[in-house]
Amino acid sequence: MCPLPTDPTGPTGPRDPRADRRPRDTDPVDLRPRTAGVSPGSTFAPISLRPAVDVALVQERLQRLGQNRSTAALAERAELLRLLGRLDEALTVAEEGFRLALFTGDRADGVSARIRRAHVLHDLGRFERAVTEASTARGTAAIEEWYELEGAAAELEGWSLYELNRYEEARAALNRAHDAFRAAGASPERTSALKAAVEEAMRAHLQNPSSSRRSDPADAVRAAAARRDLPR
């Protein structure tokens, strides 16, 4: 897999020593599905912290990838297509990447590919299947103590459960995501904004439980950040 620069920001407090347990002979950065490739050092950020998409840059990167069929190239292509809203194409590529990851036998690649596929399914509105995929990935990542992968999977699971009106399960999954990202050494900005998104989304449901419109996680983060002056 193609290495990415590490995020220069990190927690100010002590790290969980378990966060250093990673698959042997594997660059830890390589385990993270890319958010976009739109900013150097970006990793699989929580859904609630998705960056704005530079369409021209994403399209340029797609062209540069060409027809490369490596695991890393398929992973990146699926993410880029998803960010462009070309979800059917993204799912096709994500499925191909998942099959290739299983064939190569690298468990971390397999978990990453499953999370990536779950992300596309979530965006397609196929929430039941997204929950199943994300839950499976989360379980494997938790056993292996791959905390950033566990956090990414748990958050996808949580927001998909939220869309299915399974609110208590959603809250539990999102809290697991928060804890896993902290254990992975994510910056306080990421974890604080995720926690704010969870609180805002659940508050919106409690205030208007009959509403057919779900709170968008990104909207929840922006509202909470403005009200509570969270770091951005």
Secondary structure, DSSP 8 states (H G I E B T S, - for coil): -------S---SS---GGGG---TTS-GGGGS--S-SSSTT-----GGG-----HHHHHHHHHHHTT--SHHHHHHHHHHHHHTT-HHHHHHHHHHHHHHHHHHT-HHHHHHHHHHHHHHHHHHT-HHHHHHHHHHHHHHHHHHT-HHHHHHHHHHHHHHHHHTT-HHHHHHHHHHHHHHHHHTT--HHHHHHHHHHHHHHHHHHHH-TT-SS---HHHHHHHHHHHHT---
